[in-house]
């Protein structure tokens, strides 16, 4: 079965602290894609990053970095020197091809609050 | 202009009402999606349209009826809903329905069923 687990429901950090959001996934596909999305209070999810299952290189984009480890089926997201604007709900997602077509699976989200 | 728009932003309806949610994308995408977001649950994919053809229907009750008249517009027709259908309904679009494409989301319609 395909599944995404974000065990951290809510996290609070003080501004400038680093924070890591965990994501663990389950899939039987050999080819799959992992995503992170940010949902600010306005509601619309904003795409942050995509990773395919064959590319385990870690990625850094400004204060954001992602650690993909197939051995532990994890795709964790770290925010360095957090800012108040980082406060949002963050979703990890998995997509792959099933026998009925393409499917997309989201975790339950992690609500991050950055305290000034 | 915002890539994906949804109207209305908020909707309150009784269980016997019929209403429709509208989604429009201005990104030239060929795939559109409806999701349901309930508190403390993962986003649930409801429907996927690719080039105006429905390609996924994830066991959604028939009281939800999607319509995609063209690749830019997507509707979700609602009738005889239940209180447990209260949720945020999100529309999204992507270049096509391939699993590697990121999706662009609208702000959602907050639906309350009384």
Interface residues (C-beta under 8 A of the other chain):
Chain A: X4 X9 X32 X33 X35 X37 X42 X43 X44 X45 X46 X47 X50 X52 X91 X93 X95 X96 X97 X100 X101 X102 X103 X104 X105 X106 X107 X108 X109
Chain B: X4 X33 X40 X41 X42 X43 X45 X48 X55 X56 X88 X90 X92 X97 X98 X99 X100 X102 X103 X104 X105 X106 X107 X108
